[in-house]
């Protein structure tokens, strides 16, 4: 909690989509979600203290935008793009996300997992991850529907964006 490397820390409930469950069948429901200035320290700790439950590291390589919206961040959702890795594709996603006024942060990046137990299948889209932070006064189910509409807007543009994981923030720890 006193680490200067930790920007924010949350206790969250994670819900994996049906499409991602075959890749992460040993997933749990509750997680600690952290935003770090330098994730390499966390990666080093995960390698040193690897556990039987899967740990996920999402590195945002390209922050599309960050803006101030009313309310506290209460929902983080992670999508992956099945196809489309061109700059134009990423720009199309950014343009759609910018139109949604409750999204406070949007970013593109990749995902790494750490676990003692090997995965049954390798997740093929780990380099095409879209991370969205939403601030809303509404409940988690309502915000999930809002994010699903955003996903549909992207898919209507011809890109295939699929939900990987939705994280409902239950409590802010730091």
Secondary structure, 3 states (H helix, E strand, C coil): CCCCCEEEEEEEEEEECHHHHCCCCCCCCEEEEEEECCCHHHHHHHHHCCCCCCEEEEEEEEEEEECCCCCCEEEEEEEEECCCCCHHHHHHHHHHHHCCCCEEEEEEEEEEEECCCCCCCCCCCCCCEEEEEEECCCCHHHHHHHHHHHHHHHHHCCCCEEEEEEEEEEEECC
